[in-house]
């Protein structure tokens, strides 16, 4: 999916949440990354293959408090 140079991390790589954001709804608490990962404000993730990654911390820098 990513056309950036250098390419963003793939959805199955450990650094997947470092990919570029291509869509977001901060008021709903999610960001779609160019590698197809849906990243949530609680740091949980939904991978393109449907795998759920549990949250790792309680909030992100851009989330409202």
PDBQT receptor file of N, H, CA, C and O in Angstrom, charges set to zero:
ATOM      1  N   UNK A   1       0.803  -1.201   0.000  1.00  0.00    +0.000 N 
ATOM      2  CA  UNK A   1       0.000   0.000   0.000  1.00  0.00    +0.000 C 
ATOM      3  C   UNK A   1       0.848   1.268   0.000  1.00  0.00    +0.000 C 
ATOM      4  O   UNK A   1       0.480   2.258  -0.633  1.00  0.00    +0.000 OA
ATOM      5  N   UNK A   2       1.971   1.248   0.699  1.00  0.00    +0.000 N 
ATOM      6  H   UNK A   2       2.270   0.444   1.213  1.00  0.00    +0.000 HD
ATOM      7  CA  UNK A   2       2.778   2.451   0.876  1.00  0.00    +0.000 C 
ATOM      8  C   UNK A   2       3.556   2.789  -0.388  1.00  0.00    +0.000 C 
ATOM      9  O   UNK A   2       4.173   1.921  -1.004  1.00  0.00    +0.000 OA
ATOM     10  N   UNK A   3       3.517   4.055  -0.763  1.00  0.00    +0.000 N 
ATOM     11  H   UNK A   3       3.015   4.761  -0.263  1.00  0.00    +0.000 HD
ATOM     12  CA  UNK A   3       4.297   4.529  -1.902  1.00  0.00    +0.000 C 
ATOM     13  C   UNK A   3       5.366   5.530  -1.465  1.00  0.00    +0.000 C 
ATOM     14  O   UNK A   3       5.996   6.173  -2.306  1.00  0.00    +0.000 OA
ATOM     15  N   UNK A   4       5.573   5.665  -0.154  1.00  0.00    +0.000 N 
ATOM     16  H   UNK A   4       5.062   5.143   0.529  1.00  0.00    +0.000 HD
ATOM     17  CA  UNK A   4       6.586   6.588   0.361  1.00  0.00    +0.000 C 
ATOM     18  C   UNK A   4       7.979   6.031   0.112  1.00  0.00    +0.000 C 
ATOM     19  O   UNK A   4       8.166   4.818   0.016  1.00  0.00    +0.000 OA
ATOM     20  N   UNK A   5       8.960   6.934   0.009  1.00  0.00    +0.000 N 
ATOM     21  H   UNK A   5       8.808   7.919   0.087  1.00  0.00    +0.000 HD
ATOM     22  CA  UNK A   5      10.352   6.527  -0.129  1.00  0.00    +0.000 C 
ATOM     23  C   UNK A   5      11.145   7.173   0.980  1.00  0.00    +0.000 C 
ATOM     24  O   UNK A   5      11.153   8.402   1.050  1.00  0.00    +0.000 OA
ATOM     25  N   UNK A   6      11.800   6.455   1.837  1.00  0.00    +0.000 N 
ATOM     26  H   UNK A   6      11.793   5.457   1.781  1.00  0.00    +0.000 HD
ATOM     27  CA  UNK A   6      11.803   4.997   1.917  1.00  0.00    +0.000 C 
ATOM     28  C   UNK A   6      10.432   4.498   2.357  1.00  0.00    +0.000 C 
ATOM     29  O   UNK A   6       9.661   5.225   2.983  1.00  0.00    +0.000 OA
ATOM     30  N   UNK A   7      10.147   3.258   2.022  1.00  0.00    +0.000 N 
ATOM     31  H   UNK A   7      10.774   2.668   1.513  1.00  0.00    +0.000 HD
ATOM     32  CA  UNK A   7       8.839   2.674   2.323  1.00  0.00    +0.000 C 
ATOM     33  C   UNK A   7       8.599   2.596   3.829  1.00  0.00    +0.000 C 
ATOM     34  O   UNK A   7       9.525   2.389   4.614  1.00  0.00    +0.000 OA
ATOM     35  N   UNK A   8       7.352   2.764   4.205  1.00  0.00    +0.000 N 
ATOM     36  H   UNK A   8       6.600   2.931   3.568  1.00  0.00    +0.000 HD
ATOM     37  CA  UNK A   8       6.960   2.643   5.616  1.00  0.00    +0.000 C 
ATOM     38  C   UNK A   8       7.028   1.182   6.043  1.00  0.00    +0.000 C 
ATOM     39  O   UNK A   8       7.011   0.292   5.194  1.00  0.00    +0.000 OA
ATOM     40  N   UNK A   9       7.104   0.923   7.349  1.00  0.00    +0.000 N 
ATOM     41  H   UNK A   9       7.118   1.646   8.039  1.00  0.00    +0.000 HD
ATOM     42  CA  UNK A   9       7.102  -0.455   7.832  1.00  0.00    +0.000 C 
ATOM     43  C   UNK A   9       5.816  -1.173   7.416  1.00  0.00    +0.000 C 
ATOM     44  O   UNK A   9       4.744  -0.569   7.374  1.00  0.00    +0.000 OA
ATOM     45  N   UNK A  10       5.933  -2.435   7.118  1.00  0.00    +0.000 N 
ATOM     46  H   UNK A  10       6.803  -2.926   7.152  1.00  0.00    +0.000 HD
ATOM     47  CA  UNK A  10       4.766  -3.224   6.734  1.00  0.00    +0.000 C 
ATOM     48  C   UNK A  10       3.884  -3.486   7.954  1.00  0.00    +0.000 C 
ATOM     49  O   UNK A  10       4.302  -3.286   9.094  1.00  0.00    +0.000 OA
ATOM     50  N   UNK A  11       2.668  -3.934   7.695  1.00  0.00    +0.000 N 
ATOM     51  H   UNK A  11       2.329  -4.097   6.768  1.00  0.00    +0.000 HD
ATOM     52  CA  UNK A  11       1.710  -4.184   8.774  1.00  0.00    +0.000 C 
ATOM     53  C   UNK A  11       2.146  -5.308   9.700  1.00  0.00    +0.000 C 
ATOM     54  O   UNK A  11       1.690  -5.376  10.841  1.00  0.00    +0.000 OA
ATOM     55  N   UNK A  12       3.024  -6.195   9.229  1.00  0.00    +0.000 N 
ATOM     56  H   UNK A  12       3.395  -6.140   8.302  1.00  0.00    +0.000 HD
ATOM     57  CA  UNK A  12       3.456  -7.308  10.081  1.00  0.00    +0.000 C 
ATOM     58  C   UNK A  12       4.832  -7.086  10.702  1.00  0.00    +0.000 C 
ATOM     59  O   UNK A  12       5.383  -7.995  11.322  1.00  0.00    +0.000 OA
ATOM     60  N   UNK A  13       5.391  -5.887  10.541  1.00  0.00    +0.000 N 
ATOM     61  H   UNK A  13       4.943  -5.149  10.037  1.00  0.00    +0.000 HD
ATOM     62  CA  UNK A  13       6.694  -5.602  11.145  1.00  0.00    +0.000 C 
ATOM     63  C   UNK A  13       6.520  -4.977  12.531  1.00  0.00    +0.000 C 
ATOM     64  O   UNK A  13       5.476  -4.390  12.817  1.00  0.00    +0.000 OA
ATOM     65  N   UNK A  14       7.533  -5.098  13.391  1.00  0.00    +0.000 N 
ATOM     66  H   UNK A  14       8.381  -5.575  13.158  1.00  0.00    +0.000 HD
ATOM     67  CA  UNK A  14       7.429  -4.544  14.755  1.00  0.00    +0.000 C 
ATOM     68  C   UNK A  14       7.203  -3.028  14.794  1.00  0.00    +0.000 C 
ATOM     69  O   UNK A  14       6.561  -2.542  15.725  1.00  0.00    +0.000 OA
ATOM     70  N   UNK A  15       7.701  -2.276  13.829  1.00  0.00    +0.000 N 
ATOM     71  H   UNK A  15       8.223  -2.671  13.073  1.00  0.00    +0.000 HD
ATOM     72  CA  UNK A  15       7.549  -0.821  13.825  1.00  0.00    +0.000 C 
ATOM     73  C   UNK A  15       6.376  -0.338  13.010  1.00  0.00    +0.000 C 
ATOM     74  O   UNK A  15       6.384   0.795  12.531  1.00  0.00    +0.000 OA
ATOM     75  N   UNK A  16       5.355  -1.178  12.839  1.00  0.00    +0.000 N 
ATOM     76  H   UNK A  16       5.348  -2.099  13.229  1.00  0.00    +0.000 HD
ATOM     77  CA  UNK A  16       4.232  -0.878  11.943  1.00  0.00    +0.000 C 
ATOM     78  C   UNK A  16       3.521   0.431  12.249  1.00  0.00    +0.000 C 
ATOM     79  O   UNK A  16       2.988   1.061  11.336  1.00  0.00    +0.000 OA
ATOM     80  N   UNK A  17       3.495   0.859  13.513  1.00  0.00    +0.000 N 
ATOM     81  H   UNK A  17       3.928   0.347  14.255  1.00  0.00    +0.000 HD
ATOM     82  CA  UNK A  17       2.770   2.089  13.844  1.00  0.00    +0.000 C 
ATOM     83  C   UNK A  17       3.566   3.353  13.538  1.00  0.00    +0.000 C 
ATOM     84  O   UNK A  17       3.117   4.454  13.853  1.00  0.00    +0.000 OA
ATOM     85  N   UNK A  18       4.750   3.210  12.924  1.00  0.00    +0.000 N 
ATOM     86  H   UNK A  18       5.115   2.315  12.667  1.00  0.00    +0.000 HD
ATOM     87  CA  UNK A  18       5.535   4.366  12.478  1.00  0.00    +0.000 C 
ATOM     88  C   UNK A  18       5.197   4.760  11.038  1.00  0.00    +0.000 C 
ATOM     89  O   UNK A  18       5.780   5.702  10.503  1.00  0.00    +0.000 OA
ATOM     90  N   UNK A  19       4.269   4.054  10.414  1.00  0.00    +0.000 N 
ATOM     91  H   UNK A  19       3.795   3.288  10.848  1.00  0.00    +0.000 HD
ATOM     92  CA  UNK A  19       3.865   4.361   9.036  1.00  0.00    +0.000 C 
ATOM     93  C   UNK A  19       3.124   5.702   8.985  1.00  0.00    +0.000 C 
ATOM     94  O   UNK A  19       2.622   6.184  10.001  1.00  0.00    +0.000 OA
ATOM     95  N   UNK A  20       3.064   6.289   7.801  1.00  0.00    +0.000 N 
ATOM     96  H   UNK A  20       3.472   5.898   6.976  1.00  0.00    +0.000 HD
ATOM     97  CA  UNK A  20       2.380   7.569   7.608  1.00  0.00    +0.000 C 
ATOM     98  C   UNK A  20       0.873   7.420   7.797  1.00  0.00    +0.000 C 
ATOM     99  O   UNK A  20       0.285   6.416   7.396  1.00  0.00    +0.000 OA
ATOM    100  N   UNK A  21       0.261   8.420   8.408  1.00  0.00    +0.000 N 
ATOM    101  H   UNK A  21       0.739   9.236   8.734  1.00  0.00    +0.000 HD
ATOM    102  CA  UNK A  21      -1.196   8.466   8.550  1.00  0.00    +0.000 C 
ATOM    103  C   UNK A  21      -1.809   8.928   7.235  1.00  0.00    +0.000 C 
ATOM    104  O   UNK A  21      -1.347   9.901   6.639  1.00  0.00    +0.000 OA
ATOM    105  N   UNK A  22      -2.847   8.232   6.785  1.00  0.00    +0.000 N 
ATOM    106  H   UNK A  22      -3.222   7.442   7.270  1.00  0.00    +0.000 HD
ATOM    107  CA  UNK A  22      -3.510   8.647   5.544  1.00  0.00    +0.000 C 
ATOM    108  C   UNK A  22      -4.949   9.096   5.787  1.00  0.00    +0.000 C 
ATOM    109  O   UNK A  22      -5.549   9.749   4.933  1.00  0.00    +0.000 OA
ATOM    110  N   UNK A  23      -5.501   8.749   6.942  1.00  0.00    +0.000 N 
ATOM    111  H   UNK A  23      -5.014   8.218   7.636  1.00  0.00    +0.000 HD
ATOM    112  CA  UNK A  23      -6.840   9.203   7.324  1.00  0.00    +0.000 C 
ATOM    113  C   UNK A  23      -6.919   9.162   8.844  1.00  0.00    +0.000 C 
ATOM    114  O   UNK A  23      -6.241   8.366   9.495  1.00  0.00    +0.000 OA
ATOM    115  N   UNK A  24      -7.753  10.026   9.395  1.00  0.00    +0.000 N 
ATOM    116  H   UNK A  24      -8.304  10.673   8.866  1.00  0.00    +0.000 HD
ATOM    117  CA  UNK A  24      -7.896  10.023  10.851  1.00  0.00    +0.000 C 
ATOM    118  C   UNK A  24      -9.231  10.614  11.258  1.00  0.00    +0.000 C 
ATOM    119  O   UNK A  24      -9.818  11.426  10.543  1.00  0.00    +0.000 OA
ATOM    120  N   UNK A  25      -9.683  10.201  12.390  1.00  0.00    +0.000 N 
ATOM    121  H   UNK A  25      -9.205   9.541  12.971  1.00  0.00    +0.000 HD
ATOM    122  CA  UNK A  25     -10.853  10.769  13.069  1.00  0.00    +0.000 C 
ATOM    123  C   UNK A  25     -10.473  10.830  14.536  1.00  0.00    +0.000 C 
ATOM    124  O   UNK A  25     -10.824   9.947  15.318  1.00  0.00    +0.000 OA
ATOM    125  N   UNK A  26      -9.753  11.877  14.899  1.00  0.00    +0.000 N 
ATOM    126  H   UNK A  26      -9.468  12.594  14.264  1.00  0.00    +0.000 HD
ATOM    127  CA  UNK A  26      -9.282  12.004  16.271  1.00  0.00    +0.000 C 
ATOM    128  C   UNK A  26     -10.442  12.007  17.255  1.00  0.00    +0.000 C 
ATOM    129  O   UNK A  26     -10.327  11.467  18.356  1.00  0.00    +0.000 OA
ATOM    130  N   UNK A  27     -11.566  12.616  16.863  1.00  0.00    +0.000 N 
ATOM    131  H   UNK A  27     -11.660  13.054  15.969  1.00  0.00    +0.000 HD
ATOM    132  CA  UNK A  27     -12.716  12.649  17.770  1.00  0.00    +0.000 C 
ATOM    133  C   UNK A  27     -13.303  11.257  18.002  1.00  0.00    +0.000 C 
ATOM    134  O   UNK A  27     -13.991  11.034  18.997  1.00  0.00    +0.000 OA
ATOM    135  N   UNK A  28     -13.034  10.318  17.087  1.00  0.00    +0.000 N 
ATOM    136  H   UNK A  28     -12.474  10.500  16.278  1.00  0.00    +0.000 HD
ATOM    137  CA  UNK A  28     -13.466   8.927  17.256  1.00  0.00    +0.000 C 
ATOM    138  C   UNK A  28     -12.335   8.049  17.786  1.00  0.00    +0.000 C 
ATOM    139  O   UNK A  28     -12.565   6.906  18.182  1.00  0.00    +0.000 OA
ATOM    140  N   UNK A  29     -11.116   8.584  17.793  1.00  0.00    +0.000 N 
ATOM    141  H   UNK A  29     -10.929   9.512  17.471  1.00  0.00    +0.000 HD
ATOM    142  CA  UNK A  29      -9.996   7.875  18.394  1.00  0.00    +0.000 C 
ATOM    143  C   UNK A  29      -9.264   6.898  17.506  1.00  0.00    +0.000 C 
ATOM    144  O   UNK A  29      -8.767   5.887  18.003  1.00  0.00    +0.000 OA
ATOM    145  N   UNK A  30      -9.174   7.158  16.191  1.00  0.00    +0.000 N 
ATOM    146  H   UNK A  30      -9.578   7.979  15.787  1.00  0.00    +0.000 HD
ATOM    147  CA  UNK A  30      -8.436   6.245  15.324  1.00  0.00    +0.000 C 
ATOM    148  C   UNK A  30      -7.684   6.978  14.225  1.00  0.00    +0.000 C 
ATOM    149  O   UNK A  30      -8.005   8.106  13.850  1.00  0.00    +0.000 OA
ATOM    150  N   UNK A  31      -6.650   6.273  13.717  1.00  0.00    +0.000 N 
ATOM    151  H   UNK A  31      -6.389   5.357  14.021  1.00  0.00    +0.000 HD
ATOM    152  CA  UNK A  31      -5.843   6.748  12.599  1.00  0.00    +0.000 C 
ATOM    153  C   UNK A  31      -5.623   5.558  11.672  1.00  0.00    +0.000 C 
ATOM    154  O   UNK A  31      -5.280   4.471  12.136  1.00  0.00    +0.000 OA
ATOM    155  N   UNK A  32      -5.817   5.750  10.363  1.00  0.00    +0.000 N 
ATOM    156  H   UNK A  32      -6.096   6.633   9.986  1.00  0.00    +0.000 HD
ATOM    157  CA  UNK A  32      -5.515   4.721   9.376  1.00  0.00    +0.000 C 
ATOM    158  C   UNK A  32      -4.126   5.001   8.830  1.00  0.00    +0.000 C 
ATOM    159  O   UNK A  32      -3.865   6.089   8.316  1.00  0.00    +0.000 OA
ATOM    160  N   UNK A  33      -3.242   4.034   8.937  1.00  0.00    +0.000 N 
ATOM    161  H   UNK A  33      -3.454   3.150   9.355  1.00  0.00    +0.000 HD
ATOM    162  CA  UNK A  33      -1.877   4.176   8.450  1.00  0.00    +0.000 C 
ATOM    163  C   UNK A  33      -1.765   3.631   7.029  1.00  0.00    +0.000 C 
ATOM    164  O   UNK A  33      -2.583   2.813   6.610  1.00  0.00    +0.000 OA
ATOM    165  N   UNK A  34      -0.752   4.083   6.288  1.00  0.00    +0.000 N 
ATOM    166  H   UNK A  34      -0.087   4.747   6.629  1.00  0.00    +0.000 HD
ATOM    167  CA  UNK A  34      -0.627   3.700   4.879  1.00  0.00    +0.000 C 
ATOM    168  C   UNK A  34      -0.319   2.221   4.687  1.00  0.00    +0.000 C 
ATOM    169  O   UNK A  34      -0.420   1.718   3.568  1.00  0.00    +0.000 OA
ATOM    170  N   UNK A  35       0.048   1.524   5.732  1.00  0.00    +0.000 N 
ATOM    171  H   UNK A  35       0.130   1.933   6.641  1.00  0.00    +0.000 HD
ATOM    172  CA  UNK A  35       0.289   0.085   5.622  1.00  0.00    +0.000 C 
ATOM    173  C   UNK A  35      -0.982  -0.713   5.936  1.00  0.00    +0.000 C 
ATOM    174  O   UNK A  35      -0.935  -1.940   6.027  1.00  0.00    +0.000 OA
ATOM    175  N   UNK A  36      -2.105  -0.029   6.099  1.00  0.00    +0.000 N 
ATOM    176  H   UNK A  36      -2.144   0.967   6.025  1.00  0.00    +0.000 HD
ATOM    177  CA  UNK A  36      -3.382  -0.686   6.322  1.00  0.00    +0.000 C 
ATOM    178  C   UNK A  36      -3.733  -0.917   7.773  1.00  0.00    +0.000 C 
ATOM    179  O   UNK A  36      -4.796  -1.464   8.065  1.00  0.00    +0.000 OA
ATOM    180  N   UNK A  37      -2.874  -0.518   8.690  1.00  0.00    +0.000 N 
ATOM    181  H   UNK A  37      -2.011  -0.074   8.454  1.00  0.00    +0.000 HD
ATOM    182  CA  UNK A  37      -3.128  -0.689  10.126  1.00  0.00    +0.000 C 
ATOM    183  C   UNK A  37      -4.070   0.405  10.606  1.00  0.00    +0.000 C 
ATOM    184  O   UNK A  37      -3.888   1.581  10.289  1.00  0.00    +0.000 OA
ATOM    185  N   UNK A  38      -5.072   0.008  11.369  1.00  0.00    +0.000 N 
ATOM    186  H   UNK A  38      -5.219  -0.947  11.627  1.00  0.00    +0.000 HD
ATOM    187  CA  UNK A  38      -5.952   0.949  12.035  1.00  0.00    +0.000 C 
ATOM    188  C   UNK A  38      -5.446   1.070  13.466  1.00  0.00    +0.000 C 
ATOM    189  O   UNK A  38      -5.491   0.112  14.237  1.00  0.00    +0.000 OA
ATOM    190  N   UNK A  39      -4.961   2.268  13.811  1.00  0.00    +0.000 N 
ATOM    191  H   UNK A  39      -4.924   3.046  13.184  1.00  0.00    +0.000 HD
ATOM    192  CA  UNK A  39      -4.329   2.521  15.106  1.00  0.00    +0.000 C 
ATOM    193  C   UNK A  39      -5.299   3.316  15.963  1.00  0.00    +0.000 C 
ATOM    194  O   UNK A  39      -5.797   4.357  15.534  1.00  0.00    +0.000 OA
ATOM    195  N   UNK A  40      -5.571   2.837  17.167  1.00  0.00    +0.000 N 
ATOM    196  H   UNK A  40      -5.167   1.991  17.515  1.00  0.00    +0.000 HD
ATOM    197  CA  UNK A  40      -6.561   3.459  18.042  1.00  0.00    +0.000 C 
ATOM    198  C   UNK A  40      -5.907   4.297  19.132  1.00  0.00    +0.000 C 
ATOM    199  O   UNK A  40      -4.742   4.086  19.469  1.00  0.00    +0.000 OA
ATOM    200  N   UNK A  41      -6.651   5.243  19.679  1.00  0.00    +0.000 N 
ATOM    201  H   UNK A  41      -7.597   5.415  19.406  1.00  0.00    +0.000 HD
ATOM    202  CA  UNK A  41      -6.142   6.172  20.695  1.00  0.00    +0.000 C 
ATOM    203  C   UNK A  41      -5.625   5.462  21.935  1.00  0.00    +0.000 C 
ATOM    204  O   UNK A  41      -4.739   5.981  22.614  1.00  0.00    +0.000 OA
ATOM    205  N   UNK A  42      -6.154   4.295  22.241  1.00  0.00    +0.000 N 
ATOM    206  H   UNK A  42      -6.873   3.873  21.689  1.00  0.00    +0.000 HD
ATOM    207  CA  UNK A  42      -5.666   3.559  23.415  1.00  0.00    +0.000 C 
ATOM    208  C   UNK A  42      -4.431   2.725  23.078  1.00  0.00    +0.000 C 
ATOM    209  O   UNK A  42      -3.975   1.936  23.906  1.00  0.00    +0.000 OA
ATOM    210  N   UNK A  43      -3.886   2.893  21.874  1.00  0.00    +0.000 N 
ATOM    211  H   UNK A  43      -4.256   3.534  21.202  1.00  0.00    +0.000 HD
ATOM    212  CA  UNK A  43      -2.719   2.210  21.293  1.00  0.00    +0.000 C 
ATOM    213  C   UNK A  43      -3.007   0.780  20.859  1.00  0.00    +0.000 C 
ATOM    214  O   UNK A  43      -2.081   0.049  20.508  1.00  0.00    +0.000 OA
ATOM    215  N   UNK A  44      -4.263   0.368  20.876  1.00  0.00    +0.000 N 
ATOM    216  H   UNK A  44      -5.015   0.962  21.161  1.00  0.00    +0.000 HD
ATOM    217  CA  UNK A  44      -4.617  -0.903  20.268  1.00  0.00    +0.000 C 
ATOM    218  C   UNK A  44      -4.542  -0.765  18.756  1.00  0.00    +0.000 C 
ATOM    219  O   UNK A  44      -4.577   0.346  18.227  1.00  0.00    +0.000 OA
ATOM    220  N   UNK A  45      -4.441  -1.885  18.064  1.00  0.00    +0.000 N 
ATOM    221  H   UNK A  45      -4.412  -2.787  18.494  1.00  0.00    +0.000 HD
ATOM    222  CA  UNK A  45      -4.338  -1.859  16.609  1.00  0.00    +0.000 C 
ATOM    223  C   UNK A  45      -5.187  -2.963  15.999  1.00  0.00    +0.000 C 
ATOM    224  O   UNK A  45      -5.391  -4.018  16.600  1.00  0.00    +0.000 OA
ATOM    225  N   UNK A  46      -5.682  -2.697  14.785  1.00  0.00    +0.000 N 
ATOM    226  H   UNK A  46      -5.516  -1.840  14.296  1.00  0.00    +0.000 HD
ATOM    227  CA  UNK A  46      -6.356  -3.695  13.986  1.00  0.00    +0.000 C 
ATOM    228  C   UNK A  46      -5.553  -3.819  12.701  1.00  0.00    +0.000 C 
ATOM    229  O   UNK A  46      -5.448  -2.860  11.936  1.00  0.00    +0.000 OA
ATOM    230  N   UNK A  47      -4.987  -4.995  12.461  1.00  0.00    +0.000 N 
ATOM    231  H   UNK A  47      -5.072  -5.774  13.082  1.00  0.00    +0.000 HD
ATOM    232  CA  UNK A  47      -4.163  -5.216  11.283  1.00  0.00    +0.000 C 
ATOM    233  C   UNK A  47      -5.040  -5.545  10.079  1.00  0.00    +0.000 C 
ATOM    234  O   UNK A  47      -6.185  -5.964  10.246  1.00  0.00    +0.000 OA
ATOM    235  N   UNK A  48      -4.514  -5.359   8.863  1.00  0.00    +0.000 N 
ATOM    236  H   UNK A  48      -3.584  -5.019   8.727  1.00  0.00    +0.000 HD
ATOM    237  CA  UNK A  48      -5.307  -5.622   7.658  1.00  0.00    +0.000 C 
ATOM    238  C   UNK A  48      -5.834  -7.053   7.574  1.00  0.00    +0.000 C 
ATOM    239  O   UNK A  48      -6.860  -7.290   6.937  1.00  0.00    +0.000 OA
ATOM    240  N   UNK A  49      -5.153  -8.008   8.203  1.00  0.00    +0.000 N 
ATOM    241  H   UNK A  49      -4.319  -7.815   8.720  1.00  0.00    +0.000 HD
ATOM    242  CA  UNK A  49      -5.605  -9.400   8.160  1.00  0.00    +0.000 C 
ATOM    243  C   UNK A  49      -6.660  -9.705   9.219  1.00  0.00    +0.000 C 
ATOM    244  O   UNK A  49      -7.093 -10.851   9.341  1.00  0.00    +0.000 OA
ATOM    245  N   UNK A  50      -7.081  -8.698   9.991  1.00  0.00    +0.000 N 
ATOM    246  H   UNK A  50      -6.730  -7.767   9.892  1.00  0.00    +0.000 HD
ATOM    247  CA  UNK A  50      -8.098  -8.862  11.010  1.00  0.00    +0.000 C 
ATOM    248  C   UNK A  50      -7.551  -9.139  12.400  1.00  0.00    +0.000 C 
ATOM    249  O   UNK A  50      -8.314  -9.200  13.364  1.00  0.00    +0.000 OA
ATOM    250  N   UNK A  51      -6.244  -9.306  12.516  1.00  0.00    +0.000 N 
ATOM    251  H   UNK A  51      -5.624  -9.257  11.733  1.00  0.00    +0.000 HD
ATOM    252  CA  UNK A  51      -5.636  -9.564  13.823  1.00  0.00    +0.000 C 
ATOM    253  C   UNK A  51      -5.750  -8.323  14.707  1.00  0.00    +0.000 C 
ATOM    254  O   UNK A  51      -5.535  -7.201  14.248  1.00  0.00    +0.000 OA
ATOM    255  N   UNK A  52      -6.085  -8.534  15.959  1.00  0.00    +0.000 N 
ATOM    256  H   UNK A  52      -6.259  -9.446  16.332  1.00  0.00    +0.000 HD
ATOM    257  CA  UNK A  52      -6.206  -7.450  16.941  1.00  0.00    +0.000 C 
ATOM    258  C   UNK A  52      -4.957  -7.432  17.803  1.00  0.00    +0.000 C 
ATOM    259  O   UNK A  52      -4.541  -8.470  18.319  1.00  0.00    +0.000 OA
ATOM    260  N   UNK A  53      -4.358  -6.263  17.962  1.00  0.00    +0.000 N 
ATOM    261  H   UNK A  53      -4.696  -5.421  17.544  1.00  0.00    +0.000 HD
ATOM    262  CA  UNK A  53      -3.212  -6.073  18.844  1.00  0.00    +0.000 C 
ATOM    263  C   UNK A  53      -3.718  -5.284  20.058  1.00  0.00    +0.000 C 
ATOM    264  O   UNK A  53      -4.253  -4.184  19.919  1.00  0.00    +0.000 OA
ATOM    265  N   UNK A  54      -3.542  -5.855  21.227  1.00  0.00    +0.000 N 
ATOM    266  H   UNK A  54      -3.107  -6.749  21.340  1.00  0.00    +0.000 HD
ATOM    267  CA  UNK A  54      -4.029  -5.221  22.459  1.00  0.00    +0.000 C 
ATOM    268  C   UNK A  54      -3.289  -3.910  22.731  1.00  0.00    +0.000 C 
ATOM    269  O   UNK A  54      -2.135  -3.759  22.329  1.00  0.00    +0.000 OA
ATOM    270  N   UNK A  55      -3.938  -2.968  23.405  1.00  0.00    +0.000 N 
ATOM    271  H   UNK A  55      -4.875  -3.091  23.732  1.00  0.00    +0.000 HD
ATOM    272  CA  UNK A  55      -3.295  -1.694  23.764  1.00  0.00    +0.000 C 
ATOM    273  C   UNK A  55      -2.033  -1.911  24.599  1.00  0.00    +0.000 C 
ATOM    274  O   UNK A  55      -1.956  -2.840  25.404  1.00  0.00    +0.000 OA
ATOM    275  N   UNK A  56      -1.031  -1.023  24.388  1.00  0.00    +0.000 N 
ATOM    276  H   UNK A  56      -1.094  -0.269  23.735  1.00  0.00    +0.000 HD
ATOM    277  CA  UNK A  56       0.237  -1.112  25.114  1.00  0.00    +0.000 C 
ATOM    278  C   UNK A  56       0.381  -0.019  26.157  1.00  0.00    +0.000 C 
ATOM    279  O   UNK A  56       1.172  -0.167  27.088  1.00  0.00    +0.000 OA
ATOM    280  N   UNK A  57      -0.362   1.075  26.029  1.00  0.00    +0.000 N 
ATOM    281  H   UNK A  57      -1.005   1.195  25.273  1.00  0.00    +0.000 HD
ATOM    282  CA  UNK A  57      -0.307   2.153  27.023  1.00  0.00    +0.000 C 
ATOM    283  C   UNK A  57      -1.683   2.805  27.075  1.00  0.00    +0.000 C 
ATOM    284  O   UNK A  57      -2.553   2.482  26.267  1.00  0.00    +0.000 OA
ATOM    285  N   UNK A  58      -1.881   3.702  28.002  1.00  0.00    +0.000 N 
ATOM    286  H   UNK A  58      -1.174   3.964  28.659  1.00  0.00    +0.000 HD
ATOM    287  CA  UNK A  58      -3.215   4.225  28.256  1.00  0.00    +0.000 C 
ATOM    288  C   UNK A  58      -3.644   5.347  27.322  1.00  0.00    +0.000 C 
ATOM    289  O   UNK A  58      -4.845   5.567  27.163  1.00  0.00    +0.000 OA
ATOM    290  N   UNK A  59      -2.709   6.071  26.693  1.00  0.00    +0.000 N 
ATOM    291  H   UNK A  59      -1.733   5.892  26.822  1.00  0.00    +0.000 HD
ATOM    292  CA  UNK A  59      -3.111   7.135  25.769  1.00  0.00    +0.000 C 
ATOM    293  C   UNK A  59      -1.973   7.439  24.812  1.00  0.00    +0.000 C 
ATOM    294  O   UNK A  59      -0.849   6.978  25.013  1.00  0.00    +0.000 OA
ATOM    295  N   UNK A  60      -2.255   8.207  23.780  1.00  0.00    +0.000 N 
ATOM    296  H   UNK A  60      -3.168   8.582  23.617  1.00  0.00    +0.000 HD
ATOM    297  CA  UNK A  60      -1.246   8.631  22.824  1.00  0.00    +0.000 C 
ATOM    298  C   UNK A  60      -1.093  10.146  22.915  1.00  0.00    +0.000 C 
ATOM    299  O   UNK A  60      -1.915  10.822  23.533  1.00  0.00    +0.000 OA
ATOM    300  N   UNK A  61      -0.063  10.663  22.311  1.00  0.00    +0.000 N 
ATOM    301  H   UNK A  61       0.605  10.114  21.809  1.00  0.00    +0.000 HD
ATOM    302  CA  UNK A  61       0.256  12.088  22.431  1.00  0.00    +0.000 C 
ATOM    303  C   UNK A  61      -0.837  12.973  21.857  1.00  0.00    +0.000 C 
ATOM    304  O   UNK A  61      -1.064  14.065  22.377  1.00  0.00    +0.000 OA
ATOM    305  N   UNK A  62      -1.523  12.541  20.802  1.00  0.00    +0.000 N 
ATOM    306  H   UNK A  62      -1.338  11.653  20.380  1.00  0.00    +0.000 HD
ATOM    307  CA  UNK A  62      -2.528  13.379  20.163  1.00  0.00    +0.000 C 
ATOM    308  C   UNK A  62      -3.925  13.213  20.708  1.00  0.00    +0.000 C 
ATOM    309  O   UNK A  62      -4.836  13.914  20.269  1.00  0.00    +0.000 OA
ATOM    310  N   UNK A  63      -4.126  12.315  21.643  1.00  0.00    +0.000 N 
ATOM    311  H   UNK A  63      -3.385  11.745  21.999  1.00  0.00    +0.000 HD
ATOM    312  CA  UNK A  63      -5.465  12.045  22.146  1.00  0.00    +0.000 C 
ATOM    313  C   UNK A  63      -5.909  13.104  23.136  1.00  0.00    +0.000 C 
ATOM    314  O   UNK A  63      -5.114  13.568  23.954  1.00  0.00    +0.000 OA
ATOM    315  N   UNK A  64      -7.188  13.491  23.067  1.00  0.00    +0.000 N 
ATOM    316  H   UNK A  64      -7.833  13.114  22.403  1.00  0.00    +0.000 HD
ATOM    317  CA  UNK A  64      -7.694  14.430  24.060  1.00  0.00    +0.000 C 
ATOM    318  C   UNK A  64      -7.695  13.799  25.445  1.00  0.00    +0.000 C 
ATOM    319  O   UNK A  64      -7.869  12.588  25.576  1.00  0.00    +0.000 OA
ATOM    320  N   UNK A  65      -7.505  14.594  26.456  1.00  0.00    +0.000 N 
ATOM    321  H   UNK A  65      -7.363  15.578  26.349  1.00  0.00    +0.000 HD
ATOM    322  CA  UNK A  65      -7.436  14.077  27.827  1.00  0.00    +0.000 C 
ATOM    323  C   UNK A  65      -8.783  14.207  28.495  1.00  0.00    +0.000 C 
ATOM    324  O   UNK A  65      -8.935  13.828  29.656  1.00  0.00    +0.000 OA
TER     325      UNK A  65
